Amino acid sequence: MRIGILTVSDRSARGERPDLSGPAIEELISERGWSVSRVEIIPDELPLLIDTLATWADSGELDIILTTGGTGFSPRDITPEATIKVVHREAPGLAEAMRAASLTVTPHAMISRARAGIRGRTLIVNLPGSPRAAVENLNVVLPVFEHAVALLSDDPEAEAGHRQVSE
């Protein structure tokens, strides 16, 4: 799998604070043996984020785009809005699962506005900006990534992973 990691942070983009979430996500992805094909840090600017997500997804070079940051209540947190403008179809179960799992760790999970969706054949998933929360949330959805990518790529074997209902 080919993964892109996009950190959305004004301070990290300006070099005022190191990006800790992007490298934490990259380490977890690499441990799975997947390829991190693209990494970038951009500020919380809606037009730039929309353009970057669309360009990455439309390039055909990435199966999954993971964003980190910009999912909270701060006035500059616009990652979910950008994601919704870019995706063709939402994938709400991913964000719901992350929030549900996070609620067992902290009540702050209720203020996550993370979204997930599909643009073309690329899955886009918003993760929190905190390194610990980003890794915790990513661990929740990692088990479905291979199957999701197989479905998005029209792999004829993708349906083999579904349980058959007995009559």
C-alpha positions in Angstrom: 0.0 0.0 0.0 1.0 3.5 -0.8 0.4 6.0 2.0 0.6 9.8 2.1 0.9 11.7 5.4 -0.2 15.3 5.5 0.4 17.3 8.6 -1.9 20.3 8.9 -0.4 22.8 11.4 0.3 26.5 11.2 3.2 26.3 13.7 4.9 23.2 12.2 4.6 24.7 8.7 6.3 27.9 9.9 9.0 25.8 11.6 8.0 27.0 15.1 7.2 23.5 16.4 8.5 20.2 15.2 6.0 17.9 13.6 5.7 14.9 16.0 2.5 13.3 14.7 3.6 12.8 11.1 6.8 10.9 12.1 4.8 8.8 14.6 2.3 7.9 12.0 5.0 7.1 9.5 6.7 4.8 12.0 3.5 2.8 12.5 2.9 2.5 8.8 6.5 1.4 8.1 6.2 -1.2 10.9 3.3 -2.7 8.8 5.6 -2.9 5.8 3.6 -0.4 3.9 5.2 2.4 1.8 5.0 6.0 2.9 5.2 7.6 -0.5 4.6 11.2 0.4 4.9 13.4 3.5 4.2 17.1 3.7 3.5 19.8 6.3 1.1 22.6 5.4 -0.6 25.4 7.3 -4.3 25.4 8.2 -5.4 27.2 5.0 -8.6 25.8 3.5 -7.8 26.4 -0.2 -4.3 24.9 0.1 -5.6 21.9 2.0 -8.4 21.3 -0.5 -5.9 21.6 -3.4 -3.3 19.3 -1.7 -5.8 16.6 -0.9 -7.3 16.7 -4.4 -3.9 16.7 -6.1 -2.6 13.8 -4.0 -5.8 11.7 -4.4 -6.0 12.4 -8.2 -2.4 11.5 -8.8 -3.0 7.8 -8.7 0.1 7.5 -6.6 -1.6 7.0 -3.2 -4.0 4.4 -1.9 -4.6 6.2 1.4 -4.0 9.8 2.6 -3.7 10.3 6.3 -4.1 13.8 7.6 -3.0 14.8 11.1 -4.2 17.9 12.8 -6.9 20.4 12.3 -9.8 18.3 13.6 -10.6 20.1 16.9 -12.6 23.2 17.8 -10.0 25.8 17.2 -11.1 28.5 14.7 -8.2 27.5 12.5 -9.1 23.7 12.5 -10.5 23.2 9.0 -9.3 19.7 8.1 -12.8 18.1 8.2 -14.2 20.9 6.1 -11.5 20.5 3.5 -11.9 16.7 3.5 -15.7 16.9 2.9 -15.2 19.3 0.0 -12.7 16.9 -1.6 -14.2 13.4 -1.1 -16.8 12.0 -3.5 -18.2 9.5 -0.9 -18.0 9.6 2.9 -16.8 6.7 5.0 -18.3 7.6 8.4 -17.7 4.2 10.0 -14.0 4.9 10.2 -14.4 8.2 12.1 -17.1 6.7 14.2 -14.9 3.8 15.2 -12.0 6.1 16.1 -14.2 8.3 18.2 -15.7 5.3 20.0 -12.4 3.8 20.8 -11.0 7.2 21.9 -13.9 7.7 24.3 -12.5 4.8 26.3 -9.3 6.8 26.8 -10.6 10.4 27.1 -13.8 12.3 27.1 -12.0 14.8 24.7 -12.8 12.3 21.9 -16.2 13.9 21.8 -14.8 17.1 20.4 -13.0 15.4 17.5 -14.5 16.4 14.2 -12.4 13.9 12.1 -13.9 12.7 8.9 -13.1 10.0 6.4 -14.0 9.5 2.8 -13.1 8.3 -0.7 -12.0 10.4 -3.7 -11.7 8.2 -6.8 -9.7 5.2 -5.6 -8.1 6.9 -2.6 -9.2 6.7 1.0 -8.7 9.9 3.1 -8.7 9.7 6.9 -8.4 12.5 9.3 -6.4 11.8 12.5 -5.9 14.1 15.5 -2.9 16.4 15.8 -1.5 14.9 19.0 1.1 12.2 18.3 -0.4 9.8 20.9 -4.0 10.4 19.8 -3.0 10.0 16.1 -1.3 6.7 16.7 -4.2 5.5 19.0 -6.8 6.4 16.3 -4.7 4.9 13.5 -4.4 1.6 15.3 -8.2 1.5 15.4 -8.6 1.7 11.6 -5.4 -0.1 10.4 -7.0 -3.5 10.4 -9.4 -2.6 7.6 -7.0 -0.7 5.4 -5.9 -3.6 3.2 -9.5 -4.7 2.6 -10.6 -1.1 1.9 -7.8 -0.6 -0.6 -8.6 -3.9 -2.3 -12.3 -2.9 -2.7 -11.3 0.5 -4.0 -9.0 -1.0 -6.6 -11.7 -3.4 -7.8 -9.6 -6.4 -6.8 -11.7 -9.5 -7.7 -10.4 -11.2 -4.5 -11.6 -8.3 -2.3 -15.0 -9.9 -1.7 -13.4 -13.2 -0.5 -12.8 -11.5 2.8 -16.5 -11.1 3.5 -18.3 -13.5 5.8 -20.9 -15.6 4.1 -24.3 -15.5 5.8 -25.7 -19.0 6.2 -29.4 -19.5 5.3 
